[in-house]
Amino acid sequence: MESSSAPGLTARCMGPSARKKRGPQDDNEIVGGSGRVNPNWIDRHLSCMNQEERAVSALNVVSNLASENTGWNESSRESGVAGGDASLLDAYSTAVTGAVERMSPSVVNIEVHQALPGNGVGRTRSGEPQERRGGGSGFVFTPDGLILTNSHVVHAAARIAVTMNDGRRMPATVIGDDPASDLAVIRLEQAHFGEPGLTAAALGDSQRLRVGQIVIAIGAPYGFQSTVTAGVVSALGRSLRSYSGRLIDDVIQTDASLNPGNSGGPLVDSSGRVVGVNTATILPAQGICFAIGINTAKFVASRLLRDGRIRRSYIGVSAQTVPVHRRVVRFYDLPKEMGVVVLGVEENSPAKRAGLREGDIIVALEGHPVAGVDDLHRVLTDVRVGVSCTLTVLRWTEKLELKVVPEEAK
């Protein structure tokens, strides 16, 4: 009796002529007389022997799949390209672009017209006095149109015009400027609370900055909208002499380039919060730029809004924020782990008369903790002028209390 595999073996080995001679009786041998067990079995092996038919069948399958695939169109290709571009953005690029998108609506261009000195000298043909034009950048920090910028940008301005991020142009007036800190506050004359386009910037905390942290300098020089440079915090606690002759302490040094016209613009962190106000750059050097800490700017802006100027007391030291050793902090139970180290003492100053020395660390004034130069600026206000105060300092590991009488800053 023949096995069921014999006909299959015979079908694979026979040629086309031999397969044509097969009759119904051969099929009965395969099905066992009751019906075909696998009706496609012989056809499958026969199709494997015909290469041309196999190729045509494959082409038909591909064409059917292409006709059934409705998602293969131009829109899918465009979305694929867009998705590819988005995937190319690394974490650094995403942080910078996100910060710029949040901050750009608040950045403005400031155009300043200053009258030239002279009694009638230097007038135009129409008889109008000649003006010197300048400008810089700034940023809106309240919804009712208050703008923070540099004092050297708007000082002695006859007219000020502000160009918003959306292209609107408005006149502005100076609320107050402080040459000692190179900060100024101006107000838009036609702004109203909640007016479209006035997006207040989010203010951060400059005391939380760390060396190496990413920062972005944004400005609007010469009317260009939101020019952006990025870098890192190169150093903290720098001192910079303002054009008034007074040292600006606790300045941020960064390698984010400041182009001409970027003065007064914001220096922001990766979350889009303002941590400084761009103020100066050393032109002969590469990558040495400075910004005033936003904590100092907050204090100065509040006093300018209240009084229009800053009336300060001073003790006559140059200082820098430094950490205090933890053992000293725990031993004296100090409320802060930071202090202000004295780098220099002016002659015939209140500090010199009080016995303050270079290297002393100021940790308190009249019981108020001093954790940085910003804190020292806050407590040395107009109310301290001519009033005896207790200055708490650390000299090496010894804690001293000195009596100092601050004087009004000139």
C-alpha positions as CSV (number, residue, x, y, z in Angstrom):
1,M,0.0,0.0,0.0
2,E,1.4,3.5,-0.9
3,S,2.0,6.0,1.8
4,S,0.3,9.5,1.7
5,S,3.7,11.2,1.2
6,A,4.5,9.3,-2.0
7,P,2.3,11.3,-4.4
8,G,3.7,14.6,-3.0
9,L,7.2,13.4,-3.6
10,T,6.3,12.3,-7.1
11,A,4.6,15.7,-7.8
12,R,7.8,17.6,-6.8
13,C,10.0,15.4,-8.9
14,M,7.9,15.1,-12.1
15,G,8.2,17.6,-14.9
16,P,5.3,19.5,-16.5
17,S,4.6,16.8,-19.1
18,A,4.4,14.2,-16.4
19,R,2.0,16.3,-14.3
20,K,-0.4,16.6,-17.3
21,K,-0.8,12.8,-17.4
22,R,-2.1,12.6,-13.9
23,G,-5.7,11.6,-13.8
24,P,-8.6,11.5,-11.3
25,Q,-7.4,8.2,-10.0
26,D,-4.2,9.8,-8.9
27,D,-6.1,12.4,-6.9
28,N,-8.1,9.6,-5.3
29,E,-5.0,8.1,-4.0
30,I,-4.2,11.4,-2.2
31,V,-7.6,12.0,-0.7
32,G,-8.2,8.4,0.2
33,G,-11.5,8.3,-1.7
34,S,-13.5,10.6,0.5
35,G,-12.3,14.2,-0.5
36,R,-9.2,16.3,-0.8
37,V,-7.4,16.8,2.6
38,N,-5.3,19.8,1.5
39,P,-6.8,21.3,-1.7
40,N,-4.0,23.8,-2.0
41,W,-1.1,21.4,-1.3
42,I,-0.3,20.5,-5.0
43,D,-1.0,24.0,-6.2
44,R,1.5,25.5,-3.7
45,H,4.3,23.2,-4.9
46,L,3.5,23.8,-8.5
47,S,3.6,27.6,-8.1
48,C,7.0,27.3,-6.5
49,M,8.3,25.7,-9.7
50,N,7.0,28.6,-11.9
51,Q,9.3,31.6,-11.1
52,E,7.5,33.9,-13.5
53,E,4.2,33.4,-11.9
54,R,5.8,33.9,-8.4
55,A,7.2,37.3,-9.5
56,V,3.9,38.5,-10.9
57,S,2.1,37.4,-7.7
58,A,4.6,39.4,-5.6
59,L,4.1,42.5,-7.7
60,N,0.3,42.2,-7.3
61,V,0.7,42.0,-3.5
62,V,2.9,45.2,-3.5
63,S,0.5,47.1,-5.7
64,N,-2.5,46.0,-3.5
65,L,-0.7,47.2,-0.3
66,A,0.2,50.5,-1.9
67,S,-3.4,51.1,-3.0
68,E,-4.7,50.2,0.5
69,N,-2.2,52.4,2.4
70,T,-4.2,55.6,2.6
71,G,-1.7,57.2,5.1
72,W,1.1,57.5,2.5
73,N,0.7,61.0,1.3
74,E,2.3,64.5,1.4
75,S,1.0,65.4,4.8
76,S,2.5,62.3,6.4
77,R,5.8,63.1,4.8
78,E,5.7,66.7,6.1
79,S,4.8,65.5,9.6
80,G,7.7,63.1,9.5
81,V,10.1,65.8,8.6
82,A,8.8,68.1,11.3
83,G,9.0,65.3,13.8
84,G,12.6,64.7,12.7
85,D,13.5,68.3,13.2
86,A,12.0,68.3,16.7
87,S,13.9,65.2,17.6
88,L,17.2,66.9,16.6
89,L,16.8,69.5,19.3
90,D,18.9,68.5,22.3
91,A,18.3,69.4,25.9
92,Y,20.5,72.6,25.7
93,S,18.6,73.9,22.6
94,T,15.3,73.1,24.1
95,A,16.1,75.0,27.3
96,V,17.4,78.1,25.4
97,T,14.5,78.2,22.9
98,G,12.0,77.8,25.7
99,A,13.5,80.6,27.8
100,V,13.5,82.9,24.7
101,E,9.9,82.2,23.9
102,R,8.8,83.1,27.4
103,M,10.9,86.2,27.7
104,S,10.8,87.8,24.2
105,P,7.3,89.4,24.5
106,S,8.7,91.5,27.5
107,V,11.8,92.8,25.8
108,V,11.6,96.3,24.3
109,N,13.9,98.6,22.3
110,I,14.5,102.1,23.8
111,E,15.3,105.0,21.6
112,V,16.6,108.1,23.4
113,H,17.0,111.7,22.3
114,Q,19.3,113.9,24.3
115,A,19.6,117.7,23.8
116,L,23.1,118.9,23.0
117,P,24.4,121.5,25.5
118,G,24.7,125.1,24.4
119,N,22.7,128.2,24.5
120,G,21.2,128.3,21.1
121,V,24.3,126.8,19.6
122,G,23.9,123.8,17.4
123,R,20.4,124.2,16.1
124,T,18.9,122.8,12.9
125,R,17.9,125.0,10.0
126,S,14.3,125.0,11.3
127,G,15.5,126.5,14.6
128,E,15.0,123.3,16.6
129,P,17.9,122.3,19.0
130,Q,20.0,119.5,17.7
131,E,19.7,116.2,19.5
132,R,22.0,113.3,20.1
133,R,20.4,109.9,19.6
134,G,21.1,106.8,21.5
135,G,19.4,103.7,22.6
136,G,19.4,100.4,24.3
137,S,17.1,97.6,25.6
138,G,14.8,97.0,28.5
139,F,12.1,94.7,29.7
140,V,8.6,95.2,31.1
141,F,8.3,94.0,34.7
142,T,4.7,95.1,35.5
143,P,1.5,94.8,33.5
144,D,0.9,98.6,33.7
145,G,3.9,99.5,31.6
146,L,6.9,99.9,33.9
147,I,10.2,99.1,32.2
148,L,13.6,98.3,33.8
149,T,16.7,99.4,32.0
150,N,20.2,100.9,32.5
151,S,20.7,104.4,33.9
152,H,23.3,105.2,31.2
153,V,20.7,104.4,28.5
154,V,18.1,107.0,29.6
155,H,20.1,109.5,31.7
156,A,19.4,113.1,30.8
157,A,17.0,112.0,28.1
158,A,14.8,114.8,26.5
159,R,12.6,112.3,24.7
160,I,12.1,108.5,24.9
161,A,10.4,106.2,22.5
162,V,9.8,102.5,23.2
163,T,9.2,99.9,20.5
164,M,7.4,96.8,21.7
165,N,7.9,93.3,20.6
166,D,4.8,93.4,18.4
167,G,6.0,96.6,16.6
168,R,4.0,99.2,18.5
169,R,5.8,102.4,19.3
170,M,5.0,104.4,22.5
171,P,6.5,107.4,24.2
172,A,7.9,106.9,27.7
173,T,9.1,109.1,30.7
174,V,11.7,108.5,33.3
175,I,10.4,107.6,36.7
176,G,13.8,107.6,38.3
177,D,17.4,106.5,37.6
178,D,20.3,105.6,39.8
179,P,23.7,106.2,38.3
180,A,25.4,104.5,41.2
181,S,23.8,101.1,40.3
182,D,23.3,101.9,36.6
183,L,19.6,101.1,36.9
184,A,16.5,103.1,35.8
185,V,12.8,102.7,35.7
186,I,10.7,104.3,32.9
187,R,6.9,104.2,32.3
188,L,5.0,103.9,29.0
189,E,2.8,107.0,28.7
190,Q,-0.1,105.3,26.8
191,A,-0.1,102.0,28.5
192,H,-3.0,100.7,30.5
193,F,-3.3,97.7,32.8
194,G,-3.7,94.5,30.9
195,E,-3.1,96.1,27.5
196,P,-2.4,93.5,24.9
197,G,1.3,93.1,24.2
198,L,2.5,94.1,27.7
199,T,3.7,90.9,29.1
200,A,5.5,91.3,32.5
201,A,8.7,89.3,32.8
202,A,9.1,86.8,35.6
203,L,11.8,87.8,38.1
204,G,14.1,85.2,39.6
205,D,16.7,85.2,42.4
206,S,20.3,86.1,41.6
207,Q,21.5,84.8,44.9
208,R,20.7,81.2,43.8
209,L,23.0,81.5,40.7
210,R,26.0,79.1,40.5
211,V,29.1,79.3,38.4
212,G,28.7,77.3,35.2
213,Q,24.9,77.8,35.1
214,I,23.4,78.4,31.7
215,V,22.2,82.0,31.1
216,I,20.7,83.8,28.1
217,A,21.2,87.5,27.2
218,I,18.3,88.9,25.3
219,G,18.1,92.4,23.8
220,A,16.6,94.5,21.1
221,P,19.4,96.6,19.7
222,Y,18.7,99.1,16.9
223,G,15.2,97.9,16.7
224,F,16.0,94.3,16.0
225,Q,13.6,92.1,17.9
226,S,15.0,89.7,20.5
227,T,18.6,89.1,19.6
228,V,19.8,86.2,21.7
229,T,23.2,85.1,22.9
230,A,23.7,82.2,25.3
231,G,26.5,81.2,27.7
232,V,27.3,80.4,31.3
233,V,27.9,82.2,34.5
234,S,31.6,82.8,34.5
235,A,31.9,84.3,38.0
236,L,29.8,85.8,40.8
237,G,30.4,88.7,43.2
238,R,32.4,90.9,40.8
239,S,32.7,94.6,41.3
240,L,32.2,97.1,38.5
241,R,32.7,100.8,38.6
242,S,29.8,102.7,37.3
243,Y,30.1,105.9,35.2
244,S,29.2,107.9,38.4
245,G,32.4,106.6,40.0
246,R,30.8,104.3,42.6
247,L,31.6,100.6,42.6
248,I,28.7,98.3,41.7
249,D,29.1,95.2,43.8
250,D,27.8,91.7,43.4
251,V,27.9,91.8,39.6
252,I,27.4,88.7,37.5
253,Q,30.2,87.9,35.0
254,T,29.1,85.8,32.0
255,D,30.4,84.8,28.6
256,A,27.1,85.5,26.9
257,S,28.1,88.2,24.4
258,L,26.5,91.6,24.9
259,N,26.3,93.4,21.5
260,P,26.0,97.2,21.3
261,G,22.4,98.1,22.1
262,N,21.9,95.2,24.5
263,S,22.4,97.3,27.6
264,G,19.4,97.2,29.8
265,G,18.1,93.9,28.5
266,P,17.4,90.9,30.7
267,L,19.8,88.1,31.6
268,V,17.6,85.0,32.1
269,D,18.2,81.5,33.3
270,S,17.0,78.3,31.5
271,S,13.5,78.6,33.1
272,G,13.0,82.1,31.6
273,R,13.3,84.1,34.8
274,V,15.3,87.3,34.9
275,V,18.4,86.9,37.0
276,G,20.3,90.0,35.9
277,V,20.2,93.3,33.9
278,N,22.9,93.4,31.2
279,T,25.0,96.5,31.7
280,A,28.6,96.4,30.3
281,T,31.2,94.5,28.3
282,I,34.9,94.8,28.1
283,L,35.5,95.5,24.4
284,P,39.1,94.5,24.0
285,A,38.4,91.2,25.8
286,Q,36.6,88.1,24.5
287,G,33.7,86.8,26.4
288,I,33.8,89.1,29.4
289,C,30.4,90.7,30.0
290,F,28.6,91.8,33.1
291,A,25.1,92.0,34.5
292,I,23.6,93.5,37.6
293,G,21.9,90.9,39.9
294,I,18.2,91.0,39.8
295,N,18.0,91.1,43.6
296,T,19.8,94.5,43.5
297,A,17.5,95.6,40.7
298,K,14.4,94.8,42.7
299,F,15.5,96.9,45.6
300,V,16.6,99.8,43.5
301,A,13.4,99.7,41.4
302,S,11.2,99.8,44.5
303,R,13.0,102.9,45.9
304,L,12.9,104.6,42.5
305,L,9.1,104.1,42.3
306,R,8.7,105.5,45.8
307,D,11.2,108.4,45.9
308,G,12.4,108.8,42.3
309,R,16.0,108.5,43.5
310,I,18.1,106.4,45.9
311,R,19.2,108.1,49.1
312,R,21.9,105.8,50.6
313,S,24.1,105.6,53.5
314,Y,27.5,104.1,53.2
315,I,30.3,102.8,55.5
316,G,33.2,103.0,53.0
317,V,34.1,99.4,52.1
318,S,34.4,97.3,48.9
319,A,33.1,93.9,49.5
320,Q,32.2,90.5,48.0
321,T,29.7,87.7,49.0
322,V,31.5,84.6,50.4
323,P,30.4,81.5,52.2
324,V,31.1,81.2,55.9
325,H,32.8,78.0,57.2
326,R,30.1,75.6,58.6
327,R,31.9,75.0,61.8
328,V,31.9,78.8,62.5
329,V,28.2,79.0,61.5
330,R,27.3,76.2,64.0
331,F,29.6,77.5,66.8
332,Y,28.0,81.0,66.7
333,D,24.6,79.8,65.6
334,L,24.5,82.2,62.7
335,P,21.2,82.4,60.8
336,K,23.0,82.5,57.4
337,E,25.8,80.5,55.9
338,M,26.9,83.4,53.7
339,G,28.5,86.7,54.6
340,V,30.3,89.8,53.1
341,V,34.1,89.8,53.1
342,V,35.8,93.2,53.3
343,L,38.2,93.6,50.4
344,G,39.2,97.2,51.0
345,V,38.5,100.1,53.5
346,E,38.4,103.7,52.3
347,E,40.4,106.3,54.3
348,N,38.5,108.7,56.6
349,S,35.4,106.5,56.1
350,P,32.9,105.3,58.8
351,A,34.3,101.8,58.4
352,K,37.9,103.0,59.0
353,R,36.8,104.9,62.1
354,A,35.0,101.9,63.4
355,G,38.1,99.7,63.2
356,L,37.0,97.5,60.3
357,R,39.8,95.6,58.5
358,E,40.4,93.9,55.3
359,G,39.4,90.2,55.5
360,D,36.7,90.8,58.1
361,I,33.4,89.1,57.2
362,I,30.2,91.1,57.9
363,V,27.4,88.8,59.0
364,A,24.9,91.3,60.5
365,L,24.1,95.0,60.9
366,E,21.8,96.1,63.7
367,G,20.7,92.5,64.2
368,H,19.7,92.1,60.5
369,P,21.5,89.1,58.9
370,V,23.8,90.0,56.0
371,A,24.1,87.1,53.7
372,G,25.4,89.0,50.7
373,V,26.2,92.4,49.3
374,D,22.5,92.8,48.3
375,D,21.5,92.5,52.0
376,L,24.1,95.1,53.0
377,H,22.7,97.5,50.4
378,R,19.2,96.9,51.7
379,V,20.1,97.8,55.3
380,L,22.3,100.8,54.5
381,T,19.3,103.0,53.6
382,D,18.6,106.6,54.3
383,V,17.3,105.8,57.8
384,R,20.9,104.8,58.8
385,V,22.5,108.1,58.0
386,G,24.1,109.6,61.2
387,V,22.7,106.8,63.4
388,S,25.1,104.6,65.4
389,C,24.7,101.0,64.3
390,T,26.2,97.7,65.6
391,L,28.2,95.9,63.0
392,T,28.7,92.1,63.6
393,V,31.8,90.8,61.9
394,L,34.0,87.6,62.0
395,R,37.7,88.2,62.2
396,W,39.3,84.8,61.6
397,T,37.3,82.7,64.1
398,E,36.5,85.5,66.5
399,K,33.1,87.2,66.5
400,L,33.2,91.0,67.1
401,E,30.7,93.8,67.4
402,L,31.8,97.2,66.1
403,K,30.0,100.5,66.4
404,V,29.8,102.3,63.0
405,V,28.0,105.6,62.1
406,P,27.0,105.5,58.4
407,E,27.1,108.6,56.3
408,E,25.0,109.7,53.3
409,A,26.5,108.7,50.0
410,K,27.4,111.5,47.8
